[in-house]
Amino acid sequence: MTTRAVGFTLIEVLVAITLMALMGVVCWRGLSFVAEQRAGIERETLDLTGLMHTFAQLERDVDQRLPDIASPARATAPELPLAMSIVPTESGVQLEVLREAPAGVGRSAVLPVVYRLGAGGLMRTTLGADVLLLPGVTRLQIRLYAGGFWVEPGREQPVRPFARASALEIALEDAKGGRYVKVLAL
C-alpha cells in the first residue's frame, strides 16, 4: 500500500500567489482610475456651480437695475438702458449696472455694480469692494441684441440700430479654452 501525500505542490502555490497578485494589481489600477474620474467630476461640478452662481448674480443685478425714469443721464450706447454702461478696457470690456439696494426700512439707494476682468478672473465691484466671482476667466465679451442686430459696444458697427436692446449676451472664456455664454432679457 502506497501512501499518497495530500496538499499542494510548491509550483501550484506559486501559481496561485502569482494569479492573486496579478488580480490585485488589476483591481488597484481600476480603483485608482475610478478615484481620479470622481475627483475630476467633483472639480467640474464646482466649476459649473461657480459659473451658475456668477450668471445668476449677473442676471439679478441686471433685473434690479434702476428704471430709465429714475436713472441719471449718462453717456452710454443708445441701445442700452440708462442704468447700464459698457466700457471698453485694455483687457476687454467692463459692465456697469446701477441697481437698487435696500438702505433701511422702506428706503432704497443707488448701488453701482461693475463687472470686469481682474488679475485672478471675473471681478464684481460694489462700493470699492472687489469680489472674485469666477477665478480663471481670461476674457469677457458683451453684445447687445437691438433692432434685429447683434451689436458689440466699443467696436465700429457698419449698421447701428435705432431700437433699444432687448437682450444682453455675456460670454466668458477661461484659460482652458472653455467658452460660456448667457443671454439676458432686458
C-alpha positions as CSV (number, residue, x, y, z in Angstrom):
1,M,0.0,0.0,0.0
2,T,1.3,3.3,-1.0
3,T,0.6,6.5,0.8
4,R,-0.1,9.5,-1.3
5,A,0.8,13.0,0.0
6,V,-2.2,15.3,0.5
7,G,-1.8,19.0,-0.3
8,F,-0.4,21.4,-2.9
9,T,2.9,21.3,-4.6
10,L,5.2,24.3,-4.4
11,I,4.5,25.1,-8.1
12,E,0.8,25.2,-7.5
13,V,1.1,27.5,-4.6
14,L,3.4,29.9,-6.6
15,V,1.0,29.9,-9.5
16,A,-1.9,30.7,-7.1
17,I,0.1,33.6,-5.4
18,T,1.1,35.0,-8.8
19,L,-2.6,35.0,-10.0
20,M,-3.7,36.7,-6.8
21,A,-1.0,39.4,-7.2
22,L,-2.0,39.9,-10.8
23,M,-5.7,40.3,-9.8
24,G,-4.6,42.7,-7.0
25,V,-2.7,44.9,-9.5
26,V,-5.7,45.0,-12.0
27,C,-8.1,45.8,-9.2
28,W,-5.8,48.5,-7.8
29,R,-5.5,50.2,-11.2
30,G,-9.3,50.1,-11.7
31,L,-9.9,51.7,-8.3
32,S,-7.2,54.3,-9.0
33,F,-8.9,55.2,-12.3
34,V,-12.4,55.4,-10.6
35,A,-10.9,57.7,-7.9
36,E,-9.3,60.0,-10.5
37,Q,-12.5,60.2,-12.5
38,R,-14.5,61.0,-9.4
39,A,-12.1,63.8,-8.4
40,G,-12.3,65.2,-11.9
41,I,-16.1,65.2,-11.8
42,E,-16.1,67.0,-8.4
43,R,-13.8,69.7,-9.8
44,E,-16.0,70.2,-12.9
45,T,-19.1,70.3,-10.6
46,L,-17.5,73.0,-8.5
47,D,-16.6,75.0,-11.6
48,L,-20.1,74.7,-13.1
49,T,-21.6,75.7,-9.7
50,G,-19.4,78.8,-9.6
51,L,-20.4,79.6,-13.2
52,M,-24.1,79.2,-12.5
53,H,-23.8,81.4,-9.4
54,T,-22.0,84.1,-11.4
55,F,-24.5,84.1,-14.2
56,A,-27.3,84.2,-11.5
57,Q,-25.7,87.2,-9.8
58,L,-25.3,89.0,-13.2
59,E,-29.0,88.3,-14.0
60,R,-30.1,89.5,-10.6
61,D,-28.1,92.8,-11.0
62,V,-29.5,93.4,-14.5
63,D,-33.1,92.6,-13.3
64,Q,-32.8,95.0,-10.4
65,R,-31.3,97.9,-12.4
66,L,-32.9,101.3,-12.0
67,P,-35.7,102.1,-14.4
68,D,-34.9,104.6,-17.1
69,I,-37.1,107.2,-15.5
70,A,-35.1,107.1,-12.3
71,S,-31.7,106.7,-13.9
72,P,-29.3,109.7,-14.3
73,A,-28.5,110.8,-17.8
74,R,-25.2,109.1,-18.8
75,A,-23.0,109.0,-21.9
76,T,-23.7,105.4,-23.0
77,A,-24.6,103.4,-26.0
78,P,-28.0,104.4,-27.3
79,E,-29.2,100.8,-27.3
80,L,-28.6,100.3,-23.6
81,P,-31.0,101.2,-20.7
82,L,-29.8,104.3,-18.9
83,A,-28.9,102.3,-15.8
84,M,-26.3,100.3,-17.7
85,S,-23.0,101.1,-19.5
86,I,-20.4,99.0,-21.2
87,V,-16.9,100.5,-21.2
88,P,-14.1,99.1,-23.4
89,T,-10.8,98.4,-21.5
90,E,-7.4,97.1,-22.4
91,S,-8.4,93.6,-21.3
92,G,-11.9,93.6,-23.0
93,V,-14.9,95.4,-21.6
94,Q,-16.5,96.1,-18.3
95,L,-20.2,96.2,-17.5
96,E,-21.6,98.8,-15.0
97,V,-25.1,98.5,-13.7
98,L,-26.9,101.0,-11.4
99,R,-29.2,99.0,-9.2
100,E,-31.5,99.5,-6.3
101,A,-30.2,98.4,-2.9
102,P,-32.1,98.4,0.4
103,A,-31.0,101.3,2.6
104,G,-33.2,100.8,5.6
105,V,-36.9,100.3,6.2
106,G,-38.9,101.4,3.2
107,R,-35.9,103.1,1.6
108,S,-33.5,102.2,-1.2
109,A,-30.3,103.6,-2.5
110,V,-28.4,103.5,-5.9
111,L,-25.7,100.9,-5.9
112,P,-23.2,100.9,-8.8
113,V,-22.1,97.4,-9.7
114,V,-19.1,96.8,-12.0
115,Y,-18.2,93.5,-13.7
116,R,-14.7,93.4,-15.0
117,L,-11.7,91.2,-15.5
118,G,-9.1,91.3,-12.7
119,A,-5.8,89.5,-12.2
120,G,-7.5,86.3,-10.9
121,G,-10.6,86.3,-13.1
122,L,-14.0,87.9,-13.2
123,M,-14.5,90.6,-10.5
124,R,-17.6,92.2,-9.2
125,T,-17.0,95.6,-7.6
126,T,-19.5,97.4,-5.4
127,L,-18.7,100.5,-3.2
128,G,-15.0,99.9,-3.7
129,A,-15.0,96.3,-2.6
130,D,-13.8,93.7,-5.2
131,V,-15.1,90.2,-5.1
132,L,-13.6,87.5,-7.2
133,L,-16.7,85.8,-8.7
134,L,-15.1,83.4,-11.1
135,P,-11.4,82.5,-11.0
136,G,-9.6,81.6,-14.2
137,V,-11.7,83.8,-16.6
138,T,-9.4,85.3,-19.2
139,R,-11.9,87.1,-21.5
140,L,-15.2,88.9,-21.0
141,Q,-17.3,89.8,-24.1
142,I,-20.6,91.6,-24.2
143,R,-23.0,92.0,-27.1
144,L,-26.4,93.6,-27.4
145,Y,-29.4,92.5,-29.4
146,A,-31.2,95.6,-30.8
147,G,-33.4,96.1,-33.8
148,G,-32.6,92.6,-35.2
149,F,-28.8,93.0,-35.0
150,W,-26.1,91.9,-32.6
151,V,-24.1,95.0,-31.6
152,E,-20.8,94.8,-29.8
153,P,-20.2,98.1,-27.9
154,G,-16.9,99.7,-28.3
155,R,-16.5,98.3,-31.9
156,E,-17.3,100.2,-35.1
157,Q,-20.5,98.8,-36.5
158,P,-21.5,99.1,-40.1
159,V,-25.2,99.3,-39.2
160,R,-26.3,101.0,-36.0
161,P,-29.9,100.1,-34.9
162,F,-32.2,102.8,-33.6
163,A,-34.1,100.4,-31.3
164,R,-33.4,99.7,-27.6
165,A,-31.6,96.5,-26.8
166,S,-33.9,93.6,-25.9
167,A,-31.2,91.2,-24.9
168,L,-27.7,91.2,-23.5
169,E,-25.2,88.4,-24.3
170,I,-22.4,87.8,-21.9
171,A,-19.6,85.5,-22.9
172,L,-16.8,84.3,-20.6
173,E,-13.7,82.4,-21.7
174,D,-11.3,80.6,-19.4
175,A,-7.7,79.6,-19.7
176,K,-8.6,76.0,-20.7
177,G,-10.4,77.3,-23.8
178,G,-13.9,76.9,-22.4
179,R,-16.5,79.5,-23.6
180,Y,-19.7,80.0,-21.6
181,V,-22.5,82.3,-22.8
182,K,-25.6,83.6,-21.1
183,V,-28.3,85.7,-22.8
184,L,-30.3,88.0,-20.5
185,A,-33.5,89.6,-21.5
186,L,-33.6,93.4,-20.9
